[in-house]
Amino acid sequence: MKTEDAAVPRTLRGLGVSPGIAIGPAHIVETGAIRVPEYPVGPDRVDHEVARFGEAVAKARRQIRKLKSKALVLPESASEEIGILMDAHLAMLTNSRLTRGVERRICNDRINAEAAVQAEIASIAQSFAAMDDTYLAARVGDVREVGRRLIRNLMRHEYRAFSLLPAGTVILAEELTPADTALLDPRRVAGFATVLGGAEGHTAIMARSLGLPAVLGAAGLLSGVRNGTPVIVDGIEGRVIIGPDEATLAEYGGRRKAREREREALKAYKRLPAVTRDGTSIVLHANLELPRDLDNALENDAQGIGLLRTEFLYMNRDDLPDEEEQYAVIRAIVEGMGGRPVTVRTMDIGGDKLAGGLHGRYGDPANPALGLRAVRLGLREPRLLETQIAAILRAGAHGPVRMLLPMISSVSEVQTVRGMIAQVTRRLRRRGVAVADPMPPLGVMVEVPGAALSADALSYVCDFFAIGTNDLTQYTLAIDRGDEQVAALYDPLHPAVLRLIQFTVEAALRARMPVSVCGEIAGDPRYAALLLGLGVRELSMAPMGIPAVKRRIRTLDLIEATRRARVIMDQSDSGRIATLLDDFNAMA
């Protein structure tokens, strides 16, 4: 690979969120070229449209402040230059000619906010050009960029050109949403890096599911880089190298080959049972982000699907999936697993996974992680949840399924959903439609502290627990797991998190019901001894993580792991906990 495009190699640090090494030409995700709709707005909708514009402005301010804070880690000259630019962008969003003009157009011309932004940007650009001032002419680009950002926020624009990329491309972007990431084809995309994002956000989870090396939170990533520039993305160490020299290319090429040899070595474990040295069998299930992950689950000998995330059904579309579409997709996965159980999680949309079909219905919440999402949205919009329940029940006639409820925080929520399941079942049977018989077990995602602390009570109204350690850690420690600025504080070994896991597992054991861990720590061999020592006997993870976790399980003595877990649970410092765990792993 030639490196003429970059005279001086640059190495950037970020968060390695998906292991692996990608080497290839850069493709910069463009943030413009959006087709803007224009339509009339009735007098009774003007205030709503102005409010929608206000939400887009507030979101743009948050985005720009975040970009400005990221620039602080750059060299002083670059940081100052970017800071000045970001301040200028913020000024354009604060009671400026732009914002006042857009609001006036919405009210006077009665057009939608996107069209009003586009018209006002064009007017400002024309007036600047008429002044024949080189400085103002240069500022037109800034005005257009702010306008594009507002339009993207209003339209919740997602990138759709990834299918046209040449094989081996490395994506560089300011930010990729989970919906964007779902569009990436590993046969074409070698890996990606972004300016924004955290290690445990859904974009990172999607990257791991796809097996794409990824680095998020790399400040200055898009500065001075062009399409076609050679790039290395090191998802293990969290490095992005722009325009690497020949020696660096050779070094990372060697590392990539070594990693490929390691993957080959793990293939020997795919058909071996997950049994500890002292004979305890552990169930290893796969998490599925997308239907195309099914082949990976089977190839890696998953004993079932422990978490089928159904958000993909709602992504990258302007409408909502109906019962027939959802039934067909879930049925295909159930039949594809050939009798192995499939745990279908009901829609966990909201937050950073808002469905396009719900666009504009609930505005832009100030804190999406704590807002109307998951089961809360399903109970607010019962037709959405009932449609999905019907699809799951019908798919259950073709193989074993379980139904899993996300974001549960109270017993009453589970009871309400049980009532909905009974009602939907009666309706389907009256129609003569085949449904699961017996009814699928109903489980609860334990991912908020309130659910963990009330696990004993929840065990009376559900059939199994699935501990979602990603959100559980986020909510326990009050850390946005998608925010690279606080990523270092995200710690699943924090004593509070471990005690909530322990409390949940013990409640399940007392109720003699299954309990699994399906968060990202389930797929990391580092945590296997601790989770098994706490009493977990079922783990669910990205399919490609199964062989490595199985290898670790086969080296474990469960009695010793239980003893080490008890010592760890007596600790009050996460650093000490990490040391005790890593020392135990080193003895394997």
Sequence and secondary structure as in RCSB ss.txt:
>XXXX:A:sequence
MKTEDAAVPRTLRGLGVSPGIAIGPAHIVETGAIRVPEYPVGPDRVDHEVARFGEAVAKARRQIRKLKSKALVLP
ESASEEIGILMDAHLAMLTNSRLTRGVERRICNDRINAEAAVQAEIASIAQSFAAMDDTYLAARVGDVREVGRRL
IRNLMRHEYRAFSLLPAGTVILAEELTPADTALLDPRRVAGFATVLGGAEGHTAIMARSLGLPAVLGAAGLLSGV
RNGTPVIVDGIEGRVIIGPDEATLAEYGGRRKAREREREALKAYKRLPAVTRDGTSIVLHANLELPRDLDNALEN
DAQGIGLLRTEFLYMNRDDLPDEEEQYAVIRAIVEGMGGRPVTVRTMDIGGDKLAGGLHGRYGDPANPALGLRAV
RLGLREPRLLETQIAAILRAGAHGPVRMLLPMISSVSEVQTVRGMIAQVTRRLRRRGVAVADPMPPLGVMVEVPG
AALSADALSYVCDFFAIGTNDLTQYTLAIDRGDEQVAALYDPLHPAVLRLIQFTVEAALRARMPVSVCGEIAGDP
RYAALLLGLGVRELSMAPMGIPAVKRRIRTLDLIEATRRARVIMDQSDSGRIATLLDDFNAMA
>XXXX:A:secstr
   TT SS EEEE EEEE SEEEEEEEE           B  GGGHHHHHHHHHHHHHHHHHHHHHHHHHHTTS 
HHHHHHHHHHHHHHHHHTSS HHHHHHHHHHHHH B HHHHHHHHHHHHHHHHHHTT HHHHHHHHHHHHHHHHH
HHHHHT     GGGS TTEEEEES   HHHHHT  TTTEEEEEESS  TTSHHHHHHHHHT  EEE  TTTTTT 
 TT EEEEETTTTEEEES  HHHHHHHHHHHHHHHHHHHHHGGGTTS  B TTS B EEEEEESSGGGHHHHHHT
T SSEEEEEGGGGGSS SS   HHHHHHHHHHHHHHTTTS EEEE    BTTB  GGGTTTS   SSGGGSS HH
HHHHHSHHHHHHHHHHHHHHGGGS EEEEESS   HHHHHHHHHHHHHHHHHHHHTT    SS   EEEEE SHH
HHHTHHHHTTT SEEEE HHHHHHHHHT  TT GGGGGG  TTSHHHHHHHHHHHHHHHHHT  EEE SGGGG H
HHHHHHHHTT  EEEE GGGHHHHHHHHHT  HHHHHHHHHHHHT   HHHHHHHHHHHHHT 
